[in-house]
Amino acid sequence: MIRAITLLLMTAISAIAFAQAPANPPVRLRGTVEKIDGQVLTVKGANGQSTSVKLAENFVVMGVTRANIADIASGKFIGTTTLGERDGALVALEVHIFPENMRGTGEGHYDWDLRPTSKMTNANVANVTSMGKDRMLTVQYKGGEKKVLVPDNAVVVSYTPAARGDVKPGVPLFVVATRQPDGSLAAPRLNIGVNGQVPPM
């Protein structure tokens, strides 16, 4: 009887874990534009490997430009990649400030793959406190709240509209793609670096 209950519990736990795992996790590509041919983009990764991505017919191009830590203000919707904690707060590697029309993009707190054990938090800035050159943020998202310490050396960027003509060989980019049933990758949006800025996310 005990063995049967144990097996039942193990099956239930496995089912829950399976249900929580994304069925089709996103594929995040970081690198530079190798070439673009119509709707097909070829990304050259830092390891030299080339990856093709089919772009949506109405694909959007967003520019990622350098910003300042002072641009992080209450009421802004941001994303931040964090690694570890300090004084009860997540420590930011980078912060990207979304324009108002992108509010809610990727909202939440979840695992990220920029570095091992890094996290991504996309949320509204409820409060900003200056700590010398650093900033302590209170950010809120649906179902949660986090404290985020933004060191003075964290990379801060903002989004700006860009044109398809700006997608040229050598331009740094970050793409979130989806694996299709045939194994190919597809994406509706590109994030490209402006004025040499590498998308830090």
Stockholm file with secondary structure:
# STOCKHOLM 1.0

chainA/1-201         MIRAITLLLMTAISAIAFAQAPANPPVRLRGTVEKIDGQVLTVKGANGQSTSVKLAENFVVMGVTRANIADIASGKFIGTTTLGERDGALVALEVHIFPENMRGTGEGHYDWDLRPTSKMTNANVANVTSMGKDRMLTVQYKGGEKKVLVPDNAVVVSYTPAARGDVKPGVPLFVVATRQPDGSLAAPRLNIGVNGQVPPM
#=GR chainA/1-201 SS CHHHHHHHHHHHHHHHHHHHSCSSCCEEEEEEEEEEETTEEEEEETTSCEEEEEEEEEEEEEEEEECCGGGCCTTCEEEEEEEEEETTEEEEEEEEECCGGGTTTTCEEEECSSSTTCEEEEEEEEEEEEETTEEEEEEEETTEEEEEEECTTSEEEEEEECCGGGCCTTCEEEEEEEECTTSCEEEEEEEEESTTCCCCC
#=GC SS_cons         CHHHHHHHHHHHHHHHHHHHSCSSCCEEEEEEEEEEETTEEEEEETTSCEEEEEEEEEEEEEEEEECCGGGCCTTCEEEEEEEEEETTEEEEEEEEECCGGGTTTTCEEEECSSSTTCEEEEEEEEEEEEETTEEEEEEEETTEEEEEEECTTSEEEEEEECCGGGCCTTCEEEEEEEECTTSCEEEEEEEEESTTCCCCC
//
